[in-house]
């Protein structure tokens, strides 16, 4: 296809929920509520706004902000400190704290007694159901993690129970990742099943309220049919220009380096209620509500209520090299950070310039002590590190696939457009060298040599990398108008990837495991059920889509807008 013009990439996909509607605006929302109302808020939600606008309209006999029942901020700081990794600006340890740990039990009990004796009451904030456990109306105000990060950057919100709005966004993100979101997710799971309403305040100027039954119906539908999450794009120090053009993005940004096209921990899911096509909630809610239908029995048994496969974009076209990096082996990530599995990944080249390359694996004969000393010296202000003395640089072209099991030194070079296919843990990147450039904020980006030296697998040399990690493509099947290839991943990684080239209809089956796919060639394709089990889904070039395990058999064929060249998908699933 012609990559010099915008594609028909859909930046606002949604799941239709026929027969349901939602209310828009505070007046319409308040008209639905009355009596004892608890509005449970995910961290990052503007509970002050909710309390203000609902109090103005409901005029309750008692209005309570849950912050009144929380422990003092300095106590909460001491509570969470063991999980924050000291002075490390990026990494901590996964917390097992429950929501109740942030609250003063005596104050909760006192406020609960006041709520019980009130003729009408409004309780708003994280932990609202600790104060009003059996309200007349339970509302859950949810927030996707990506929006929470944007609010961190703008200084609009701080961490759970903390007075730290002005703290650097990266430090707030670290505390949320390792502490706040873990406690809030554990607290949220049972509330998803019993909330009377869900409140969407991602756009503060356009709040939306939907009945709990309608939202749960939307999640049920999504768990049984192919769907897409809402992608988000972000600039980067090494960012490029490919996504701006192909995905038709705002030209005002300096670049676009990232796109999370399928990372349910961070992305949103849009539900369409009548004319409202953007009722927004975290796509992680679908994982919590329907883990078996979405993931399949074997995958859910192995990973729990976590979505294990991640697809994202890394754009360096007319940009720079990514940082030279390594991800931790499974034993190290568990020991150091409390994670159950690690960040294995691969680079699939959606596009590449004539000089594109991927740095991958160590050169044969590299001296460990010499390389580490050179990295330490460069980080301390000495001579710049010379990656090509130590790391293989492989030429890269469109549709190449490079496998990157944890422990392998790697990075994408400039003038590449990478579809990164990986396990879900997504912040555990140990930067070894960052080409002497600052972050977008002008400050040096963190380097993680201490973790890196513990993670590098020194036996992954040139010969091993060429044999094991570079374009391990094997044709394994063909049919009428299609060819299937196995492209990886490595045997040390739990993800299997298959590529299909097709001019006709290709049969697929989930085999009781979630499938994640991207249309890597062709303008448009249609995903269908051979027995009409779900509505067809039209996908466009570079769009990632999820086929839940419960969907079973499905087909993919070129769409009406497809051009003359063969279409292609890359599919990832958890291997047996």
C-alpha positions as CSV (number, residue, x, y, z in Angstrom):
1,X,0.0,0.0,0.0
2,X,1.0,3.6,-0.4
3,X,2.7,4.6,2.9
4,X,3.2,8.2,1.8
5,X,-0.5,9.2,2.5
6,X,-2.7,8.8,5.6
7,X,-4.3,5.4,6.0
8,X,-7.9,4.9,7.3
9,X,-6.5,4.0,10.7
10,X,-9.4,4.3,13.3
11,X,-8.3,6.2,16.4
12,X,-11.7,5.9,18.1
13,X,-12.9,2.2,17.9
14,X,-15.9,1.2,20.0
15,X,-18.0,-1.7,21.0
16,X,-21.7,-1.3,20.1
17,X,-24.2,-2.0,23.0
18,X,-27.6,-2.0,21.3
19,X,-30.7,-1.2,23.4
20,X,-28.9,0.9,26.0
21,X,-28.4,4.7,26.5
22,X,-26.4,6.9,28.8
23,X,-26.8,10.3,30.3
24,X,-24.5,13.2,29.5
25,X,-24.0,16.3,31.7
26,X,-24.3,16.8,35.5
27,X,-28.0,17.7,35.4
28,X,-29.0,14.5,33.7
29,X,-26.6,12.5,35.9
30,X,-27.9,14.0,39.2
31,X,-31.5,13.2,38.1
32,X,-30.6,9.5,38.3
33,X,-29.3,9.6,41.9
34,X,-30.8,10.0,45.3
35,X,-30.8,8.8,48.9
36,X,-27.5,7.5,50.2
37,X,-25.2,7.7,47.2
38,X,-21.6,6.4,47.2
39,X,-19.3,7.4,44.3
40,X,-16.3,5.1,44.4
41,X,-13.4,6.7,42.6
42,X,-10.4,5.2,41.0
43,X,-7.1,7.0,41.8
44,X,-6.7,10.0,39.5
45,X,-10.4,10.7,39.2
46,X,-11.2,14.3,40.1
47,X,-13.3,13.5,43.2
48,X,-13.4,17.2,44.2
49,X,-15.2,18.0,40.9
50,X,-17.6,15.2,41.4
51,X,-18.3,16.1,45.0
52,X,-18.8,19.8,44.1
53,X,-21.1,19.2,41.0
54,X,-23.3,16.5,42.6
55,X,-23.6,18.4,46.0
56,X,-24.8,21.4,44.1
57,X,-27.5,19.5,42.4
58,X,-28.5,16.7,45.0
59,X,-28.2,19.0,48.1
60,X,-27.7,16.0,50.3
61,X,-28.1,16.1,54.1
62,X,-24.5,15.0,54.5
63,X,-21.6,15.3,52.0
64,X,-18.4,13.4,52.7
65,X,-15.1,13.4,50.9
66,X,-13.2,10.1,51.7
67,X,-10.0,12.0,52.2
68,X,-11.4,12.9,55.7
69,X,-11.1,9.2,56.6
70,X,-7.7,8.6,55.2
71,X,-4.6,8.4,57.4
72,X,-2.4,11.5,57.4
73,X,-0.3,11.9,54.3
74,X,3.0,11.4,56.2
75,X,1.7,8.1,57.6
76,X,0.8,7.0,54.1
77,X,4.2,8.0,52.8
78,X,5.8,5.8,55.4
79,X,3.3,3.0,54.6
80,X,4.2,2.9,50.9
81,X,8.0,3.7,51.2
82,X,9.1,0.0,51.3
83,X,7.6,-0.5,47.8
84,X,9.2,2.5,46.2
85,X,12.8,1.4,45.8
86,X,14.4,4.2,47.7
87,X,15.9,6.9,45.3
88,X,15.4,4.8,42.2
89,X,13.4,7.1,39.9
90,X,11.7,4.3,37.9
91,X,11.5,1.0,39.7
92,X,9.9,-0.2,43.0
93,X,8.4,-3.5,44.3
94,X,4.9,-4.7,43.6
95,X,2.8,-3.8,46.7
96,X,0.3,-6.1,48.4
97,X,-1.4,-3.3,50.3
98,X,-5.2,-3.3,50.4
99,X,-7.3,-0.1,50.0
100,X,-8.2,-0.3,53.7
101,X,-4.6,0.2,54.7
102,X,-4.8,3.9,53.6
103,X,-7.7,4.6,56.0
104,X,-8.2,5.2,59.7
105,X,-10.7,2.6,60.8
106,X,-12.0,4.7,63.7
107,X,-12.7,7.7,61.5
108,X,-14.4,5.4,58.9
109,X,-16.6,4.0,61.5
110,X,-17.6,7.4,62.8
111,X,-18.4,8.7,59.3
112,X,-20.3,5.5,58.5
113,X,-22.5,6.1,61.6
114,X,-23.3,9.6,60.4
115,X,-24.1,8.3,56.9
116,X,-26.5,5.7,58.3
117,X,-28.4,8.3,60.4
118,X,-28.7,10.8,57.5
119,X,-31.8,11.1,55.4
120,X,-29.6,11.6,52.3
121,X,-25.9,11.5,51.9
122,X,-23.2,11.7,49.2
123,X,-19.9,10.0,49.8
124,X,-17.2,10.6,47.1
125,X,-13.7,9.4,46.6
126,X,-11.5,6.3,46.7
127,X,-12.7,4.0,49.4
128,X,-16.3,5.4,49.5
129,X,-17.7,1.9,50.2
130,X,-15.6,1.7,53.3
131,X,-17.7,4.5,54.7
132,X,-21.0,3.6,52.9
133,X,-20.8,-0.2,52.3
134,X,-24.5,-0.6,51.4
135,X,-25.7,2.7,49.8
136,X,-29.0,3.1,48.0
137,X,-27.0,3.9,44.9
138,X,-23.4,2.8,44.1
139,X,-21.6,4.7,41.4
140,X,-18.2,3.7,40.2
141,X,-16.1,6.5,38.7
142,X,-13.3,4.8,36.7
143,X,-10.3,6.1,34.9
144,X,-7.8,4.6,32.4
145,X,-4.2,4.7,33.5
146,X,-3.1,6.6,30.4
147,X,-5.5,9.5,31.4
148,X,-4.1,9.3,34.9
149,X,-0.6,9.8,33.6
150,X,-1.7,12.8,31.6
151,X,-3.1,14.3,34.8
152,X,0.1,13.6,36.6
153,X,2.0,15.5,33.9
154,X,-0.4,18.4,34.1
155,X,-0.1,18.5,37.9
156,X,-3.8,18.0,38.3
157,X,-3.6,15.0,40.6
158,X,-1.3,13.3,43.1
159,X,-1.1,9.8,44.5
160,X,-3.5,7.9,46.7
161,X,-3.7,9.7,50.0
162,X,-0.6,11.9,49.2
163,X,-0.2,15.6,49.0
164,X,2.1,15.5,46.0
165,X,0.5,17.1,43.0
166,X,3.6,19.1,42.3
167,X,5.9,16.0,42.5
168,X,7.6,15.0,39.2
169,X,5.2,13.1,37.0
170,X,7.6,10.1,36.7
171,X,7.7,9.7,40.5
172,X,3.9,9.8,40.8
173,X,3.7,7.2,38.0
174,X,6.1,4.9,39.8
175,X,4.1,5.1,43.0
176,X,0.9,4.5,41.1
177,X,2.3,1.6,39.2
178,X,3.7,-0.3,42.2
179,X,1.2,0.8,44.9
180,X,-1.9,2.8,44.1
181,X,-3.2,0.9,41.0
182,X,-2.5,-2.5,42.7
183,X,-4.6,-1.6,45.7
184,X,-7.3,0.0,43.7
185,X,-7.6,-2.9,41.2
186,X,-8.0,-5.4,44.1
187,X,-10.7,-3.2,45.6
188,X,-12.4,-2.6,42.2
189,X,-13.0,-6.1,41.1
190,X,-16.0,-6.9,43.2
191,X,-17.5,-3.4,42.7
192,X,-17.6,-4.0,38.9
193,X,-20.2,-6.7,39.5
194,X,-22.4,-4.7,41.9
195,X,-22.2,-1.0,40.8
196,X,-25.6,0.5,39.9
197,X,-24.0,3.0,37.6
198,X,-20.6,3.8,36.0
199,X,-19.4,7.4,35.8
200,X,-17.0,8.5,33.0
201,X,-15.2,11.7,33.6
202,X,-12.3,11.3,31.3
203,X,-13.5,14.4,29.6
204,X,-14.4,16.6,32.6
205,X,-16.5,18.9,30.5
206,X,-18.7,16.1,29.3
207,X,-19.4,13.6,32.1
208,X,-21.4,10.5,31.2
209,X,-23.4,8.1,33.4
210,X,-24.4,4.6,32.3
211,X,-26.3,1.9,34.2
212,X,-24.2,-0.8,35.6
213,X,-26.2,-3.4,33.6
214,X,-25.5,-1.5,30.4
215,X,-21.8,-1.4,31.0
216,X,-21.7,-5.1,32.0
217,X,-23.6,-5.9,28.9
218,X,-21.0,-4.0,26.9
219,X,-18.1,-5.9,28.6
220,X,-20.0,-9.2,28.0
221,X,-20.3,-8.4,24.3
222,X,-16.6,-7.4,24.0
223,X,-15.6,-10.7,25.6
224,X,-17.3,-12.6,22.8
225,X,-16.3,-10.8,19.7
226,X,-13.2,-9.2,18.0
227,X,-12.6,-5.7,19.2
228,X,-10.0,-2.9,19.5
229,X,-9.0,-0.8,22.4
230,X,-8.5,2.9,22.1
231,X,-4.9,3.6,21.0
232,X,-2.9,6.5,22.4
233,X,0.2,8.2,21.0
234,X,3.0,10.1,22.7
235,X,6.2,11.8,21.7
236,X,9.7,10.5,22.6
237,X,13.3,11.8,22.6
238,X,13.9,9.4,19.7
239,X,10.5,9.8,18.1
240,X,9.8,9.8,14.4
241,X,7.3,11.0,11.8
242,X,5.7,7.8,10.3
243,X,2.7,7.6,12.7
244,X,2.0,11.3,12.2
245,X,1.5,10.7,8.5
246,X,0.1,7.2,8.3
247,X,-2.2,7.5,11.3
248,X,-3.2,11.1,10.4
249,X,-2.2,12.6,13.8
250,X,-2.0,16.2,15.0
251,X,0.8,17.9,13.2
252,X,1.6,20.2,16.1
253,X,3.5,17.6,18.2
254,X,7.3,17.5,17.8
255,X,7.2,13.8,16.9
256,X,5.4,10.6,17.8
257,X,7.6,7.9,19.3
258,X,5.1,5.6,21.0
259,X,1.7,4.2,20.4
260,X,0.1,1.8,22.8
261,X,-2.2,0.0,20.4
262,X,-3.0,-2.9,22.6
263,X,-1.9,-2.7,26.2
264,X,-5.1,-3.3,28.2
265,X,-3.5,-2.3,31.5
266,X,-3.2,1.2,30.1
267,X,-5.6,1.6,27.2
268,X,-9.3,2.6,27.3
269,X,-12.3,0.8,25.9
270,X,-15.1,2.8,24.3
271,X,-18.7,1.5,24.6
272,X,-21.3,2.9,22.2
273,X,-24.7,3.6,23.8
274,X,-26.9,5.0,21.0
275,X,-25.5,8.3,19.8
276,X,-22.8,8.4,22.4
277,X,-19.9,6.5,20.9
278,X,-17.3,7.2,23.5
279,X,-18.3,6.0,26.9
280,X,-14.8,5.4,28.2
281,X,-13.6,3.0,30.8
282,X,-10.3,1.1,31.3
283,X,-10.0,-1.9,29.0
284,X,-8.6,-3.7,32.1
285,X,-12.2,-3.8,33.4
286,X,-12.9,-6.4,30.7
287,X,-10.0,-8.5,31.9
288,X,-11.3,-8.4,35.4
289,X,-15.0,-9.0,34.5
290,X,-14.6,-11.8,31.9
291,X,-11.1,-13.3,32.3
292,X,-12.0,-16.8,31.1
293,X,-14.1,-15.7,28.1
294,X,-11.4,-13.2,27.1
295,X,-8.2,-15.2,27.9
296,X,-9.3,-18.8,27.8
297,X,-9.1,-21.3,30.6
298,X,-5.4,-22.3,30.2
299,X,-4.2,-18.7,29.8
300,X,-6.3,-17.5,32.7
301,X,-5.0,-20.3,34.9
302,X,-1.5,-19.4,34.1
303,X,-1.6,-15.6,34.2
304,X,-4.6,-14.9,36.4
305,X,-6.6,-11.8,35.6
306,X,-3.8,-10.3,33.5
307,X,-3.7,-9.8,29.8
308,X,-0.4,-11.3,28.9
309,X,0.3,-10.1,25.3
310,X,1.2,-6.5,24.4
311,X,1.3,-4.8,20.9
312,X,2.7,-1.3,20.6
313,X,4.5,0.9,18.0
314,X,8.0,2.4,18.2
315,X,8.5,5.1,15.5
316,X,12.1,6.2,14.7
317,X,11.4,7.2,11.1
318,X,13.4,10.4,10.6
319,X,14.1,10.1,14.3
320,X,16.9,8.6,16.4
321,X,18.0,5.3,17.9
322,X,16.1,3.9,20.9
323,X,18.2,3.6,24.0
324,X,20.5,0.5,24.1
325,X,18.7,-1.7,26.6
326,X,18.1,-5.0,28.2
327,X,15.1,-6.6,30.0
328,X,15.4,-8.7,33.1
329,X,15.4,-12.5,33.1
330,X,12.4,-14.1,34.9
331,X,14.3,-14.9,38.1
332,X,15.6,-11.4,38.4
333,X,12.3,-9.5,37.8
334,X,10.6,-11.7,40.4
335,X,13.4,-11.3,43.0
336,X,14.0,-7.6,42.4
337,X,10.5,-6.3,41.6
338,X,7.9,-8.9,42.7
339,X,6.7,-9.6,39.1
340,X,5.5,-13.1,38.1
341,X,6.8,-13.0,34.5
342,X,9.1,-10.9,32.5
343,X,9.3,-8.6,29.5
344,X,10.2,-10.8,26.6
345,X,9.5,-9.2,23.3
346,X,10.2,-9.0,19.6
347,X,10.4,-6.3,16.9
348,X,8.3,-6.7,13.7
349,X,9.2,-4.1,11.1
350,X,6.1,-2.4,9.7
351,X,8.3,-0.2,7.6
352,X,12.0,0.6,7.3
353,X,14.3,3.2,5.6
354,X,17.2,2.1,3.4
355,X,19.6,2.5,6.3
356,X,17.4,0.9,9.0
357,X,19.0,-1.5,11.5
358,X,18.3,-3.3,14.7
359,X,21.0,-3.7,17.4
360,X,20.7,-7.2,18.8
361,X,22.9,-9.6,20.7
362,X,26.6,-9.2,21.7
363,X,29.5,-9.5,19.2
364,X,31.4,-12.7,19.5
365,X,34.3,-12.4,21.9
366,X,33.1,-9.3,23.8
367,X,34.8,-8.9,27.1
368,X,32.3,-8.5,29.8
369,X,34.4,-6.4,32.1
370,X,35.6,-4.1,29.3
371,X,32.0,-3.5,28.1
372,X,30.7,-2.7,31.6
373,X,33.7,-0.4,32.2
374,X,33.0,1.5,29.0
375,X,29.3,1.9,29.9
376,X,30.2,3.1,33.4
377,X,32.8,5.5,32.1
378,X,30.4,7.0,29.5
379,X,27.7,7.4,32.1
380,X,30.1,9.2,34.3
381,X,31.0,11.7,31.6
382,X,33.9,9.9,29.9
383,X,34.2,9.0,26.3
384,X,30.9,8.1,24.6
385,X,30.0,4.5,24.5
386,X,30.6,2.8,21.1
387,X,27.7,0.3,20.7
388,X,29.0,-1.2,17.5
389,X,32.2,-2.3,19.2
390,X,30.1,-4.6,21.4
391,X,26.6,-5.1,19.9
392,X,25.6,-6.6,16.5
393,X,23.9,-4.2,14.1
394,X,21.6,-6.1,11.8
395,X,20.2,-4.5,8.6
396,X,16.4,-4.3,8.8
397,X,13.7,-4.2,6.1
398,X,10.0,-4.2,6.0
399,X,8.4,-7.4,7.4
400,X,11.6,-8.6,9.2
401,X,11.0,-10.1,12.6
402,X,13.7,-9.9,15.4
403,X,13.1,-12.0,18.5
404,X,14.3,-10.5,21.9
405,X,14.1,-12.9,24.8
406,X,14.8,-11.2,28.1
407,X,18.5,-10.7,28.8
408,X,19.3,-9.9,25.2
409,X,21.0,-6.5,24.6
410,X,19.0,-4.6,21.9
411,X,17.5,-1.5,20.5
412,X,15.8,-0.4,17.3
413,X,17.9,2.0,15.2
414,X,16.8,5.1,13.5
415,X,14.5,5.1,10.4
416,X,12.4,2.1,11.5
417,X,8.8,1.6,12.3
418,X,8.5,-1.2,14.8
419,X,5.5,-3.2,15.9
420,X,6.6,-4.5,19.2
421,X,5.1,-7.8,20.2
422,X,5.8,-8.7,23.8
423,X,4.8,-9.9,27.2
424,X,2.7,-7.4,29.1
425,X,5.2,-6.1,31.7
426,X,6.2,-2.9,30.0
427,X,8.3,-0.6,32.2
428,X,11.2,-3.0,33.0
429,X,13.6,-1.6,30.4
430,X,17.1,-1.2,31.7
431,X,18.8,1.6,29.7
432,X,22.5,0.9,29.2
433,X,23.3,3.8,26.8
434,X,21.1,6.6,25.6
435,X,23.3,8.3,23.0
436,X,24.1,11.3,25.2
437,X,20.6,12.9,24.7
438,X,18.2,14.4,27.2
439,X,14.5,13.5,27.6
440,X,11.8,15.7,26.2
441,X,12.0,17.7,29.5
442,X,15.6,18.5,28.9
443,X,16.8,16.4,31.8
444,X,19.0,13.3,31.4
445,X,17.0,10.1,31.2
446,X,17.7,7.4,33.9
447,X,20.4,4.8,33.1
448,X,20.1,1.5,34.9
449,X,23.5,-0.1,34.8
450,X,23.2,-1.8,38.2
451,X,20.1,-3.7,37.0
452,X,21.5,-4.2,33.5
453,X,24.7,-5.9,34.6
454,X,22.6,-8.4,36.5
455,X,20.4,-9.1,33.4
456,X,22.7,-9.3,30.4
457,X,23.1,-12.8,29.1
458,X,26.7,-12.8,27.9
459,X,26.5,-15.9,25.8
460,X,24.2,-14.5,23.3
461,X,26.8,-13.7,20.7
462,X,26.8,-13.1,16.9
463,X,26.4,-16.7,15.8
464,X,23.7,-17.5,18.4
465,X,21.7,-14.3,17.6
466,X,21.8,-15.0,13.9
467,X,20.6,-18.5,14.3
468,X,18.1,-18.0,17.1
469,X,16.7,-14.5,16.8
470,X,16.8,-13.1,13.3
471,X,14.0,-13.9,10.8
472,X,13.2,-17.5,12.0
473,X,10.5,-17.8,9.4
474,X,9.0,-21.2,8.6
475,X,6.2,-21.9,6.2
476,X,3.7,-24.2,7.9
477,X,0.5,-24.2,5.9
478,X,-1.3,-22.9,2.8
479,X,-4.8,-22.9,1.4
480,X,-7.0,-21.3,-1.2
481,X,-5.6,-17.8,-1.4
482,X,-3.5,-17.8,1.8
483,X,-0.1,-18.9,3.2
484,X,0.7,-19.3,6.9
485,X,4.2,-18.8,8.4
486,X,5.6,-19.3,11.9
487,X,7.8,-16.3,12.7
488,X,8.7,-17.0,16.4
489,X,8.9,-16.2,19.1
490,X,12.0,-17.8,20.7
491,X,11.6,-21.0,22.7
492,X,12.5,-19.1,25.8
493,X,9.4,-16.9,25.3
494,X,5.8,-17.9,25.9
495,X,4.3,-16.1,22.9
496,X,3.9,-17.8,19.5
497,X,3.5,-15.6,16.4
498,X,2.0,-16.6,13.0
499,X,2.0,-14.5,9.8
500,X,-0.7,-15.0,7.1
501,X,-0.4,-13.7,3.6
502,X,-3.8,-13.7,1.9
503,X,-5.8,-12.7,-1.1
504,X,-8.8,-14.8,0.0
505,X,-10.5,-15.8,3.2
506,X,-8.2,-17.3,5.9
507,X,-9.6,-19.7,8.6
508,X,-8.5,-19.1,12.1
509,X,-9.4,-20.5,15.5
510,X,-8.6,-19.3,19.0
511,X,-8.2,-22.8,20.4
512,X,-9.4,-21.5,23.8
513,X,-6.7,-18.8,24.0
514,X,-6.8,-15.1,23.3
515,X,-5.4,-14.0,19.9
516,X,-3.9,-10.6,19.2
517,X,-3.4,-9.5,15.6
518,X,-2.3,-6.6,13.5
519,X,-3.0,-5.9,9.8
520,X,0.6,-5.5,8.7
521,X,-0.1,-5.2,5.0
522,X,-3.2,-4.2,3.1
523,X,-5.6,-1.3,3.4
524,X,-8.5,-3.1,5.0
525,X,-9.6,-6.6,6.1
526,X,-12.8,-8.0,7.6
527,X,-12.9,-10.4,10.6
528,X,-16.0,-12.6,10.6
529,X,-17.6,-15.6,12.3
530,X,-18.3,-18.5,9.9
531,X,-21.5,-19.2,11.9
532,X,-22.6,-15.6,12.6
533,X,-21.6,-15.7,16.3
534,X,-20.5,-12.1,16.3
535,X,-20.8,-9.0,14.1
536,X,-18.1,-8.5,11.5
537,X,-15.2,-6.2,12.4
538,X,-13.5,-4.2,9.7
539,X,-9.8,-3.5,10.5
540,X,-7.4,-1.2,8.7
541,X,-3.7,-1.1,8.0
542,X,-1.6,-1.1,11.2
543,X,-4.6,-1.6,13.5
544,X,-4.2,-4.1,16.3
545,X,-7.3,-6.1,17.3
546,X,-8.1,-8.7,19.9
547,X,-10.0,-11.9,19.3
548,X,-11.3,-13.3,22.6
549,X,-10.8,-17.0,23.4
550,X,-14.5,-17.5,23.5
551,X,-14.9,-16.4,19.8
552,X,-13.6,-19.8,18.6
553,X,-13.5,-20.0,14.8
554,X,-13.2,-16.9,12.8
555,X,-12.0,-15.8,9.3
556,X,-10.1,-12.9,7.9
557,X,-10.5,-11.7,4.3
558,X,-9.5,-8.6,2.3
559,X,-11.9,-5.8,2.7
560,X,-13.6,-4.0,-0.2
561,X,-11.0,-1.2,0.1
562,X,-8.0,-3.5,-0.1
563,X,-5.5,-2.8,-2.9
564,X,-4.1,-5.2,-5.3
565,X,-1.2,-6.4,-3.1
566,X,-1.7,-9.4,-0.8
567,X,-2.9,-8.6,2.7
568,X,-1.0,-9.9,5.8
569,X,-1.7,-10.2,9.5
570,X,0.7,-11.1,12.3
571,X,-1.0,-13.1,15.1
572,X,0.2,-13.7,18.6
573,X,-1.0,-16.1,21.2
574,X,0.2,-17.9,24.3
575,X,1.8,-21.1,23.3
576,X,0.8,-24.3,25.1
